[in-house]
Amino acid sequence: MAHDESLLPWARGERPTPTTDLQAYLERQQVSRCYYLDAVGPTGSRGIVLELTTGAKLVIWAGRDWTSGYTARLLFRWLPPPRIILPRMARAFSGGREADPANAPPDDLQQRIEGALIHGVLVTTRPTTCGGEQTAIEFVGGARLALGGVPMMRATPEGEVQLADIEYVYSEPKRRQIVLP
């Protein structure tokens, strides 16, 4: 994804402050599972779901926007945890992928973020170089998941349609290796 590293305050040494509902919902929460919505969603794009150990879920899609400075926006749907949680449900939420034997083996991104604690969330206010909106989720330890909306054209039977797609980049800080003689 072509995201502008300069837009992320972590590049300048700043820390995000909780100012949005998204930040208030996610910060200090632990990711239980990560799902991909590869089937085209309501906005015509793929999506990602982060399920937390509380049972709450955050669904993220990308969509086109002609009414703002963005060409592609990120759309968030917060699903609060169930009001009644049975013991088996609590085990499934806290157990992550291992608690459900029907789950497929995790890929590289899922292995890295499942079980991670969310430290901070940033929603940028300026468009990226491709005109899309981006969000960055920082985990304890310095790893980041940058999500961005990217405008695209998709061929349909009726012709080409302007849509948006979601892209993500996972990065970890460079670790220093100390070699003793």
C-alpha positions as CSV (number, residue, x, y, z in Angstrom):
1,M,0.0,0.0,0.0
2,A,1.3,3.4,-0.8
3,H,0.8,5.1,2.6
4,D,2.5,8.3,3.6
5,E,4.8,7.5,6.5
6,S,5.1,11.3,7.1
7,L,1.4,11.4,8.0
8,L,1.8,9.0,10.9
9,P,2.7,10.8,14.1
10,W,4.9,7.9,15.2
11,A,7.3,8.9,12.5
12,R,7.7,12.3,14.2
13,G,7.8,10.9,17.8
14,E,4.3,12.0,18.8
15,R,1.7,9.8,20.4
16,P,-2.0,9.8,19.5
17,T,-4.5,11.0,22.0
18,P,-7.9,9.4,22.4
19,T,-10.2,11.8,20.6
20,T,-12.5,9.5,18.6
21,D,-14.9,6.7,19.5
22,L,-12.7,4.3,17.5
23,Q,-9.7,5.1,19.6
24,A,-11.7,4.8,22.9
25,Y,-13.1,1.4,21.8
26,L,-9.8,-0.1,20.6
27,E,-7.0,1.2,22.8
28,R,-5.9,-1.1,25.6
29,Q,-7.8,-4.0,24.0
30,Q,-6.4,-7.4,23.0
31,V,-7.0,-8.9,19.5
32,S,-8.4,-12.4,19.8
33,R,-8.8,-13.1,16.1
34,C,-8.4,-11.5,12.7
35,Y,-10.7,-12.4,9.8
36,Y,-10.6,-11.4,6.1
37,L,-13.8,-10.6,4.3
38,D,-12.7,-11.6,0.8
39,A,-16.2,-11.6,-0.6
40,V,-17.2,-8.2,-1.8
41,G,-18.9,-6.3,1.0
42,P,-21.6,-3.7,1.0
43,T,-19.2,-1.0,-0.3
44,G,-17.9,-3.2,-3.1
45,S,-14.6,-3.9,-1.4
46,R,-12.9,-6.5,0.7
47,G,-12.7,-6.0,4.5
48,I,-10.9,-7.0,7.7
49,V,-12.5,-7.9,11.0
50,L,-10.7,-7.6,14.3
51,E,-12.3,-9.6,17.1
52,L,-11.3,-8.6,20.6
53,T,-11.1,-10.8,23.7
54,T,-14.2,-9.0,25.0
55,G,-16.3,-10.4,22.1
56,A,-16.6,-7.0,20.4
57,K,-15.7,-6.8,16.7
58,L,-14.5,-4.0,14.4
59,V,-15.3,-4.5,10.8
60,I,-13.3,-2.3,8.3
61,W,-14.2,-1.7,4.6
62,A,-13.2,0.9,2.1
63,G,-15.7,2.9,0.0
64,R,-15.6,5.7,-2.5
65,D,-16.5,9.2,-1.4
66,W,-17.2,12.1,-3.7
67,T,-18.3,14.6,-1.0
68,S,-15.0,15.1,0.8
69,G,-11.3,15.5,0.2
70,Y,-10.8,11.8,0.1
71,T,-11.3,9.6,-3.0
72,A,-11.5,6.4,-0.9
73,R,-12.7,6.3,2.8
74,L,-12.4,3.7,5.4
75,L,-15.7,2.6,6.8
76,F,-15.9,1.2,10.3
77,R,-18.6,-0.9,11.9
78,W,-18.3,-1.5,15.6
79,L,-20.1,-4.5,16.9
80,P,-20.3,-4.4,20.7
81,P,-19.8,-7.6,22.7
82,P,-22.8,-9.7,23.4
83,R,-24.8,-8.7,26.4
84,I,-25.0,-12.3,27.7
85,I,-21.8,-14.2,27.5
86,L,-21.9,-17.9,28.3
87,P,-18.8,-19.6,29.7
88,R,-18.1,-21.4,26.4
89,M,-18.3,-18.1,24.6
90,A,-15.9,-16.5,27.1
91,R,-13.5,-19.4,26.4
92,A,-13.8,-18.8,22.7
93,F,-13.2,-15.1,22.9
94,S,-10.2,-15.4,25.2
95,G,-8.8,-18.6,23.6
96,G,-8.4,-17.0,20.2
97,R,-7.9,-19.2,17.1
98,E,-6.9,-22.3,19.1
99,A,-10.3,-22.3,20.9
100,D,-12.0,-23.1,17.6
101,P,-10.8,-26.3,15.9
102,A,-12.8,-25.4,12.7
103,N,-10.5,-22.4,12.0
104,A,-8.1,-22.6,9.2
105,P,-4.3,-22.3,10.0
106,P,-3.4,-18.6,10.5
107,D,-1.4,-16.7,7.9
108,D,1.5,-14.5,8.7
109,L,-0.5,-11.4,9.6
110,Q,-2.9,-13.3,11.7
111,Q,0.0,-15.0,13.6
112,R,1.5,-11.6,14.4
113,I,-1.6,-9.7,15.5
114,E,-3.7,-12.3,17.2
115,G,-3.1,-12.0,20.9
116,A,-1.5,-8.6,20.5
117,L,-2.5,-5.7,22.8
118,I,-3.5,-2.5,21.0
119,H,-1.5,0.5,22.3
120,G,-2.8,3.4,20.1
121,V,-5.0,4.2,17.1
122,L,-4.6,7.0,14.6
123,V,-7.0,8.2,12.0
124,T,-5.3,10.7,9.7
125,T,-7.1,13.8,8.5
126,R,-5.1,14.5,5.3
127,P,-5.5,12.4,2.2
128,T,-2.6,10.1,1.2
129,T,-0.8,10.4,-2.1
130,C,-3.5,8.3,-3.8
131,G,-6.2,10.4,-2.2
132,G,-7.4,7.7,0.3
133,E,-7.9,7.8,4.0
134,Q,-5.7,5.7,6.3
135,T,-5.7,4.5,9.8
136,A,-2.8,3.1,11.8
137,I,-3.1,0.7,14.7
138,E,-0.1,0.4,16.9
139,F,0.4,-2.6,19.2
140,V,2.4,-2.9,22.4
141,G,6.0,-3.5,21.3
142,G,5.9,-1.0,18.4
143,A,4.4,-3.1,15.6
144,R,1.9,-1.3,13.4
145,L,-1.0,-2.2,11.1
146,A,-1.6,0.5,8.6
147,L,-5.0,0.3,6.8
148,G,-5.8,2.4,3.8
149,G,-8.6,3.0,1.3
150,V,-7.4,2.9,-2.3
151,P,-9.6,4.0,-5.3
152,M,-9.9,1.5,-8.1
153,M,-11.8,0.5,-11.2
154,R,-13.6,-2.8,-11.4
155,A,-15.0,-4.4,-14.5
156,T,-18.7,-5.5,-14.2
157,P,-21.2,-6.8,-16.8
158,E,-22.5,-3.2,-17.0
159,G,-19.1,-1.7,-17.6
160,E,-16.4,-0.3,-15.3
161,V,-17.4,0.9,-11.9
162,Q,-15.3,3.1,-9.6
163,L,-14.8,1.5,-6.3
164,A,-12.4,1.4,-3.4
165,D,-10.4,-1.4,-2.0
166,I,-8.7,-1.8,1.4
167,E,-5.0,-2.5,1.7
168,Y,-2.9,-3.1,4.7
169,V,0.7,-3.0,5.7
170,Y,2.1,-4.6,8.8
171,S,5.5,-3.4,10.1
172,E,7.6,-4.0,13.1
173,P,10.4,-1.9,14.5
174,K,13.9,-2.9,13.7
175,R,15.3,-4.9,16.5
176,R,18.9,-4.3,17.6
177,Q,21.0,-7.4,17.8
178,I,23.8,-7.4,20.3
179,V,26.5,-9.9,19.6
180,L,28.9,-10.7,22.4
181,P,32.4,-11.8,21.6
